[in-house]
Amino acid sequence: MNEIEGLPKASAQRIARTIHNRATVMMRLARELKQGLEVGIWMHSGAPCYPLAGGGTVAGKEASAAAHKQLSGKRFKLVEGALIDGEMCWPGWDEGCRCTWRAYIAGFE
């Protein structure tokens, strides 16, 4: 599928990236929970969250992007995610988010 009538290419690419990233997050969560892991440590990528193809940020998302950065190094329950703007989410879940996490295993700090 190369073209969807009425949908700009940049929008299609953004939608595809978001779906891919969310699928990746869900597969990783499933794998880690199956292995008995319960806690993750949020890791901000250093890149701004919510970038647009042409630069800048999505209007109104600056506070959320700052919240992602503030979560870096903080622990969160894998089954719940972390609280951002009143909603629970996981690193890499939000559109444009490049955050990730590492597994927390007690005694291996």
MODELLER restraints for C-alpha pairs under 7 A, 6 or more apart:
rsr = mdl.restraints
at = mdl.atoms
rsr.add(forms.Gaussian(group=physical.xy_distance, feature=features.Distance(at['CA:18:A'], at['CA:95:A']), mean=5.59, stdev=0.5))
rsr.add(forms.Gaussian(group=physical.xy_distance, feature=features.Distance(at['CA:21:A'], at['CA:92:A']), mean=6.39, stdev=0.5))
rsr.add(forms.Gaussian(group=physical.xy_distance, feature=features.Distance(at['CA:21:A'], at['CA:93:A']), mean=6.55, stdev=0.5))
rsr.add(forms.Gaussian(group=physical.xy_distance, feature=features.Distance(at['CA:22:A'], at['CA:93:A']), mean=5.31, stdev=0.5))
rsr.add(forms.Gaussian(group=physical.xy_distance, feature=features.Distance(at['CA:25:A'], at['CA:92:A']), mean=6.73, stdev=0.5))
rsr.add(forms.Gaussian(group=physical.xy_distance, feature=features.Distance(at['CA:25:A'], at['CA:93:A']), mean=6.73, stdev=0.5))
rsr.add(forms.Gaussian(group=physical.xy_distance, feature=features.Distance(at['CA:29:A'], at['CA:78:A']), mean=6.80, stdev=0.5))
rsr.add(forms.Gaussian(group=physical.xy_distance, feature=features.Distance(at['CA:38:A'], at['CA:77:A']), mean=5.91, stdev=0.5))
rsr.add(forms.Gaussian(group=physical.xy_distance, feature=features.Distance(at['CA:38:A'], at['CA:78:A']), mean=5.54, stdev=0.5))
rsr.add(forms.Gaussian(group=physical.xy_distance, feature=features.Distance(at['CA:39:A'], at['CA:75:A']), mean=6.51, stdev=0.5))
rsr.add(forms.Gaussian(group=physical.xy_distance, feature=features.Distance(at['CA:39:A'], at['CA:76:A']), mean=5.65, stdev=0.5))
rsr.add(forms.Gaussian(group=physical.xy_distance, feature=features.Distance(at['CA:39:A'], at['CA:77:A']), mean=4.60, stdev=0.5))
rsr.add(forms.Gaussian(group=physical.xy_distance, feature=features.Distance(at['CA:39:A'], at['CA:78:A']), mean=5.31, stdev=0.5))
rsr.add(forms.Gaussian(group=physical.xy_distance, feature=features.Distance(at['CA:39:A'], at['CA:103:A']), mean=6.34, stdev=0.5))
rsr.add(forms.Gaussian(group=physical.xy_distance, feature=features.Distance(at['CA:39:A'], at['CA:104:A']), mean=5.35, stdev=0.5))
rsr.add(forms.Gaussian(group=physical.xy_distance, feature=features.Distance(at['CA:40:A'], at['CA:75:A']), mean=5.57, stdev=0.5))
rsr.add(forms.Gaussian(group=physical.xy_distance, feature=features.Distance(at['CA:40:A'], at['CA:76:A']), mean=5.47, stdev=0.5))
rsr.add(forms.Gaussian(group=physical.xy_distance, feature=features.Distance(at['CA:40:A'], at['CA:77:A']), mean=6.34, stdev=0.5))
rsr.add(forms.Gaussian(group=physical.xy_distance, feature=features.Distance(at['CA:40:A'], at['CA:78:A']), mean=6.02, stdev=0.5))
rsr.add(forms.Gaussian(group=physical.xy_distance, feature=features.Distance(at['CA:40:A'], at['CA:101:A']), mean=5.95, stdev=0.5))
rsr.add(forms.Gaussian(group=physical.xy_distance, feature=features.Distance(at['CA:40:A'], at['CA:102:A']), mean=5.56, stdev=0.5))
rsr.add(forms.Gaussian(group=physical.xy_distance, feature=features.Distance(at['CA:40:A'], at['CA:103:A']), mean=4.54, stdev=0.5))
rsr.add(forms.Gaussian(group=physical.xy_distance, feature=features.Distance(at['CA:40:A'], at['CA:104:A']), mean=5.05, stdev=0.5))
rsr.add(forms.Gaussian(group=physical.xy_distance, feature=features.Distance(at['CA:41:A'], at['CA:73:A']), mean=5.65, stdev=0.5))
rsr.add(forms.Gaussian(group=physical.xy_distance, feature=features.Distance(at['CA:41:A'], at['CA:74:A']), mean=5.42, stdev=0.5))
rsr.add(forms.Gaussian(group=physical.xy_distance, feature=features.Distance(at['CA:41:A'], at['CA:75:A']), mean=4.42, stdev=0.5))
rsr.add(forms.Gaussian(group=physical.xy_distance, feature=features.Distance(at['CA:41:A'], at['CA:76:A']), mean=6.32, stdev=0.5))
rsr.add(forms.Gaussian(group=physical.xy_distance, feature=features.Distance(at['CA:41:A'], at['CA:101:A']), mean=5.26, stdev=0.5))
rsr.add(forms.Gaussian(group=physical.xy_distance, feature=features.Distance(at['CA:41:A'], at['CA:102:A']), mean=5.31, stdev=0.5))
rsr.add(forms.Gaussian(group=physical.xy_distance, feature=features.Distance(at['CA:41:A'], at['CA:103:A']), mean=6.27, stdev=0.5))
rsr.add(forms.Gaussian(group=physical.xy_distance, feature=features.Distance(at['CA:41:A'], at['CA:104:A']), mean=6.20, stdev=0.5))
rsr.add(forms.Gaussian(group=physical.xy_distance, feature=features.Distance(at['CA:42:A'], at['CA:71:A']), mean=6.11, stdev=0.5))
rsr.add(forms.Gaussian(group=physical.xy_distance, feature=features.Distance(at['CA:42:A'], at['CA:72:A']), mean=4.95, stdev=0.5))
rsr.add(forms.Gaussian(group=physical.xy_distance, feature=features.Distance(at['CA:42:A'], at['CA:73:A']), mean=5.37, stdev=0.5))
rsr.add(forms.Gaussian(group=physical.xy_distance, feature=features.Distance(at['CA:42:A'], at['CA:74:A']), mean=5.60, stdev=0.5))
rsr.add(forms.Gaussian(group=physical.xy_distance, feature=features.Distance(at['CA:42:A'], at['CA:75:A']), mean=6.35, stdev=0.5))
rsr.add(forms.Gaussian(group=physical.xy_distance, feature=features.Distance(at['CA:42:A'], at['CA:91:A']), mean=6.58, stdev=0.5))
rsr.add(forms.Gaussian(group=physical.xy_distance, feature=features.Distance(at['CA:42:A'], at['CA:100:A']), mean=6.24, stdev=0.5))
rsr.add(forms.Gaussian(group=physical.xy_distance, feature=features.Distance(at['CA:42:A'], at['CA:101:A']), mean=4.56, stdev=0.5))
rsr.add(forms.Gaussian(group=physical.xy_distance, feature=features.Distance(at['CA:42:A'], at['CA:102:A']), mean=6.88, stdev=0.5))
rsr.add(forms.Gaussian(group=physical.xy_distance, feature=features.Distance(at['CA:43:A'], at['CA:72:A']), mean=4.70, stdev=0.5))
rsr.add(forms.Gaussian(group=physical.xy_distance, feature=features.Distance(at['CA:43:A'], at['CA:73:A']), mean=5.93, stdev=0.5))
rsr.add(forms.Gaussian(group=physical.xy_distance, feature=features.Distance(at['CA:43:A'], at['CA:99:A']), mean=5.72, stdev=0.5))
rsr.add(forms.Gaussian(group=physical.xy_distance, feature=features.Distance(at['CA:43:A'], at['CA:100:A']), mean=5.21, stdev=0.5))
rsr.add(forms.Gaussian(group=physical.xy_distance, feature=features.Distance(at['CA:43:A'], at['CA:101:A']), mean=5.05, stdev=0.5))
rsr.add(forms.Gaussian(group=physical.xy_distance, feature=features.Distance(at['CA:44:A'], at['CA:68:A']), mean=6.61, stdev=0.5))
rsr.add(forms.Gaussian(group=physical.xy_distance, feature=features.Distance(at['CA:44:A'], at['CA:69:A']), mean=5.54, stdev=0.5))
rsr.add(forms.Gaussian(group=physical.xy_distance, feature=features.Distance(at['CA:44:A'], at['CA:72:A']), mean=5.09, stdev=0.5))
rsr.add(forms.Gaussian(group=physical.xy_distance, feature=features.Distance(at['CA:44:A'], at['CA:99:A']), mean=4.58, stdev=0.5))
rsr.add(forms.Gaussian(group=physical.xy_distance, feature=features.Distance(at['CA:44:A'], at['CA:100:A']), mean=6.58, stdev=0.5))
rsr.add(forms.Gaussian(group=physical.xy_distance, feature=features.Distance(at['CA:45:A'], at['CA:98:A']), mean=5.83, stdev=0.5))
rsr.add(forms.Gaussian(group=physical.xy_distance, feature=features.Distance(at['CA:45:A'], at['CA:99:A']), mean=4.98, stdev=0.5))
rsr.add(forms.Gaussian(group=physical.xy_distance, feature=features.Distance(at['CA:47:A'], at['CA:98:A']), mean=6.89, stdev=0.5))
rsr.add(forms.Gaussian(group=physical.xy_distance, feature=features.Distance(at['CA:48:A'], at['CA:65:A']), mean=6.77, stdev=0.5))
rsr.add(forms.Gaussian(group=physical.xy_distance, feature=features.Distance(at['CA:49:A'], at['CA:65:A']), mean=5.15, stdev=0.5))
rsr.add(forms.Gaussian(group=physical.xy_distance, feature=features.Distance(at['CA:49:A'], at['CA:96:A']), mean=5.38, stdev=0.5))
rsr.add(forms.Gaussian(group=physical.xy_distance, feature=features.Distance(at['CA:49:A'], at['CA:97:A']), mean=4.60, stdev=0.5))
rsr.add(forms.Gaussian(group=physical.xy_distance, feature=features.Distance(at['CA:49:A'], at['CA:98:A']), mean=6.43, stdev=0.5))
rsr.add(forms.Gaussian(group=physical.xy_distance, feature=features.Distance(at['CA:50:A'], at['CA:57:A']), mean=5.81, stdev=0.5))
rsr.add(forms.Gaussian(group=physical.xy_distance, feature=features.Distance(at['CA:50:A'], at['CA:58:A']), mean=6.00, stdev=0.5))
rsr.add(forms.Gaussian(group=physical.xy_distance, feature=features.Distance(at['CA:50:A'], at['CA:61:A']), mean=6.98, stdev=0.5))
rsr.add(forms.Gaussian(group=physical.xy_distance, feature=features.Distance(at['CA:50:A'], at['CA:65:A']), mean=6.97, stdev=0.5))
rsr.add(forms.Gaussian(group=physical.xy_distance, feature=features.Distance(at['CA:50:A'], at['CA:95:A']), mean=6.14, stdev=0.5))
rsr.add(forms.Gaussian(group=physical.xy_distance, feature=features.Distance(at['CA:50:A'], at['CA:96:A']), mean=4.12, stdev=0.5))
rsr.add(forms.Gaussian(group=physical.xy_distance, feature=features.Distance(at['CA:50:A'], at['CA:97:A']), mean=5.94, stdev=0.5))
rsr.add(forms.Gaussian(group=physical.xy_distance, feature=features.Distance(at['CA:51:A'], at['CA:57:A']), mean=4.97, stdev=0.5))
rsr.add(forms.Gaussian(group=physical.xy_distance, feature=features.Distance(at['CA:51:A'], at['CA:58:A']), mean=6.72, stdev=0.5))
rsr.add(forms.Gaussian(group=physical.xy_distance, feature=features.Distance(at['CA:51:A'], at['CA:96:A']), mean=5.80, stdev=0.5))
rsr.add(forms.Gaussian(group=physical.xy_distance, feature=features.Distance(at['CA:52:A'], at['CA:58:A']), mean=6.74, stdev=0.5))
rsr.add(forms.Gaussian(group=physical.xy_distance, feature=features.Distance(at['CA:64:A'], at['CA:84:A']), mean=6.83, stdev=0.5))
rsr.add(forms.Gaussian(group=physical.xy_distance, feature=features.Distance(at['CA:64:A'], at['CA:85:A']), mean=6.70, stdev=0.5))
rsr.add(forms.Gaussian(group=physical.xy_distance, feature=features.Distance(at['CA:67:A'], at['CA:84:A']), mean=6.59, stdev=0.5))
rsr.add(forms.Gaussian(group=physical.xy_distance, feature=features.Distance(at['CA:76:A'], at['CA:82:A']), mean=5.73, stdev=0.5))
rsr.add(forms.Gaussian(group=physical.xy_distance, feature=features.Distance(at['CA:80:A'], at['CA:88:A']), mean=6.66, stdev=0.5))
rsr.add(forms.Gaussian(group=physical.xy_distance, feature=features.Distance(at['CA:81:A'], at['CA:88:A']), mean=5.47, stdev=0.5))
rsr.add(forms.Gaussian(group=physical.xy_distance, feature=features.Distance(at['CA:81:A'], at['CA:89:A']), mean=4.91, stdev=0.5))
rsr.add(forms.Gaussian(group=physical.xy_distance, feature=features.Distance(at['CA:81:A'], at['CA:90:A']), mean=4.78, stdev=0.5))
rsr.add(forms.Gaussian(group=physical.xy_distance, feature=features.Distance(at['CA:82:A'], at['CA:88:A']), mean=5.14, stdev=0.5))
rsr.add(forms.Gaussian(group=physical.xy_distance, feature=features.Distance(at['CA:82:A'], at['CA:89:A']), mean=5.43, stdev=0.5))
rsr.add(forms.Gaussian(group=physical.xy_distance, feature=features.Distance(at['CA:82:A'], at['CA:90:A']), mean=6.19, stdev=0.5))
rsr.add(forms.Gaussian(group=physical.xy_distance, feature=features.Distance(at['CA:83:A'], at['CA:89:A']), mean=6.48, stdev=0.5))
rsr.add(forms.Gaussian(group=physical.xy_distance, feature=features.Distance(at['CA:91:A'], at['CA:99:A']), mean=4.90, stdev=0.5))
rsr.add(forms.Gaussian(group=physical.xy_distance, feature=features.Distance(at['CA:91:A'], at['CA:100:A']), mean=4.80, stdev=0.5))
rsr.add(forms.Gaussian(group=physical.xy_distance, feature=features.Distance(at['CA:91:A'], at['CA:101:A']), mean=6.41, stdev=0.5))
rsr.add(forms.Gaussian(group=physical.xy_distance, feature=features.Distance(at['CA:92:A'], at['CA:98:A']), mean=5.28, stdev=0.5))
rsr.add(forms.Gaussian(group=physical.xy_distance, feature=features.Distance(at['CA:92:A'], at['CA:99:A']), mean=5.02, stdev=0.5))
rsr.add(forms.Gaussian(group=physical.xy_distance, feature=features.Distance(at['CA:92:A'], at['CA:100:A']), mean=5.77, stdev=0.5))
